[in-house]
Amino acid sequence: QVQLVESGGGLVQPGGSLRLSCAASGSIFGIYTMAWYRQAPGKQRDLVATITSGGNINYADSVKGRFTISRDNAKNTVDPQMDSLKPGGPAVFFCYLHLQPVGVVYWGPGNQVTVSS
C-alpha cells in the first residue's frame, strides 16, 4: 500500500502564490509518475501537471507559465509551485501516484485551495 499526504492549501489572493506538497510513503518501488489534479465543485477532476521518475514534465495548458512542478525521488515528494493564481471558487487539489510496475494508481485525500480577495 501507498499513502499520500498533501499539505499547503488555503486561501490566497488573486495574483498570489501558493506551494503545495505531497509526500508518498509505503510500498513504493520502481518507476512511478506523480501528478496533481484539480477539481472544482460539480466539475470533473482535471490534470494540473505530471512528472515522471525521469523528470519529464507535462502541464495543463491553463497553468503553463504559472505553475512549476518538482519532485524529490529520494523523499518521494512532489510539489507544485503555483504563481499568478487566478480568482475562482474553492477547488480541491489531489496528489496522484501511478506505480507503473504494477499498474496501480493512488490518490491523496485532497487539499482545498481558494483564490479570492
C-alpha positions as CSV (number, residue, x, y, z in Angstrom):
1,Q,0.0,0.0,0.0
2,V,1.0,3.6,-0.7
3,Q,-0.1,6.6,1.3
4,L,-0.2,10.2,0.0
5,V,-0.3,13.1,2.4
6,E,-0.9,16.6,1.0
7,S,-0.3,19.9,2.6
8,G,0.0,23.6,1.8
9,G,-3.6,24.5,0.7
10,G,-5.6,27.5,1.9
11,L,-6.8,30.9,0.9
12,V,-4.7,33.1,-1.4
13,Q,-5.4,36.4,-3.1
14,P,-5.6,36.6,-6.9
15,G,-2.2,37.1,-8.4
16,G,-0.6,35.5,-5.3
17,S,1.4,32.3,-4.9
18,L,0.9,29.0,-3.1
19,R,3.1,25.9,-2.8
20,L,1.5,22.5,-2.3
21,S,3.4,19.5,-1.2
22,C,2.7,15.7,-1.4
23,A,4.6,13.1,0.4
24,A,4.3,9.4,-0.5
25,S,5.1,6.6,1.8
26,G,4.7,2.9,1.8
27,S,5.5,0.3,-0.8
28,I,7.0,2.5,-3.4
29,F,9.3,0.8,-5.9
30,G,10.4,1.1,-9.5
31,I,9.2,3.7,-11.9
32,Y,6.3,5.8,-10.9
33,T,4.7,9.0,-12.1
34,M,3.4,11.6,-9.7
35,A,0.9,14.3,-10.6
36,W,-1.5,16.9,-9.3
37,Y,-5.1,17.2,-10.3
38,R,-7.7,19.9,-9.5
39,Q,-11.4,19.6,-9.0
40,A,-13.9,22.4,-8.6
41,P,-17.3,21.7,-7.0
42,G,-19.6,20.0,-9.5
43,K,-16.8,19.7,-12.1
44,Q,-14.6,16.8,-13.3
45,R,-11.2,16.3,-11.9
46,D,-8.6,17.8,-14.3
47,L,-4.9,17.3,-14.7
48,V,-2.7,20.1,-13.5
49,A,0.8,18.7,-14.1
50,T,2.6,15.4,-14.1
51,I,6.2,14.5,-13.6
52,T,7.8,11.1,-14.2
53,S,10.6,9.4,-12.3
54,G,13.0,10.6,-15.0
55,G,11.9,14.2,-14.6
56,N,9.7,14.5,-17.7
57,I,7.0,17.2,-17.0
58,N,3.7,17.8,-18.6
59,Y,1.5,20.8,-17.7
60,A,-2.1,21.6,-18.5
61,D,-2.4,24.5,-20.9
62,S,-4.2,26.5,-18.3
63,V,-1.3,26.6,-15.9
64,K,1.7,26.7,-18.3
65,G,4.0,29.6,-17.4
66,R,2.4,30.0,-14.0
67,F,2.9,26.6,-12.2
68,T,6.2,24.8,-11.7
69,I,6.2,21.2,-10.5
70,S,9.2,19.4,-9.0
71,R,9.8,16.2,-7.2
72,D,12.4,14.6,-4.9
73,N,12.8,11.0,-5.7
74,A,14.8,10.3,-2.5
75,K,12.0,11.7,-0.4
76,N,9.1,10.7,-2.6
77,T,7.6,14.1,-2.7
78,V,6.1,16.2,-5.4
79,D,5.5,19.9,-5.0
80,P,3.7,22.3,-7.4
81,Q,4.7,26.0,-7.0
82,M,1.6,27.9,-8.1
83,D,2.2,31.5,-9.1
84,S,-0.1,34.2,-10.6
85,L,-3.1,32.4,-9.3
86,K,-6.4,33.4,-10.9
87,P,-9.6,34.2,-8.9
88,G,-12.1,31.4,-8.5
89,G,-14.1,29.5,-6.0
90,P,-12.7,26.7,-3.9
91,A,-11.0,23.8,-5.7
92,V,-9.6,20.7,-4.3
93,F,-6.1,19.6,-5.4
94,F,-5.4,15.9,-5.4
95,C,-2.0,14.3,-5.4
96,Y,-1.7,11.2,-7.7
97,L,0.9,8.4,-7.9
98,H,1.0,5.8,-10.6
99,L,3.1,2.9,-9.6
100,Q,3.9,1.7,-13.1
101,P,5.5,-1.7,-12.4
102,V,2.1,-3.0,-11.0
103,G,-0.2,-0.5,-12.8
104,V,-1.8,0.8,-9.6
105,V,-2.9,4.3,-9.0
106,Y,-3.1,6.1,-5.7
107,W,-4.8,9.3,-4.7
108,G,-4.4,11.6,-1.8
109,P,-7.4,12.8,0.2
110,G,-7.3,16.3,-1.4
111,N,-6.3,19.7,-0.3
112,Q,-8.6,22.8,-0.7
113,V,-7.3,25.9,-2.4
114,T,-9.4,29.1,-2.7
115,V,-8.2,32.1,-4.7
116,S,-10.2,35.1,-3.6
117,S,-9.9,38.6,-2.4
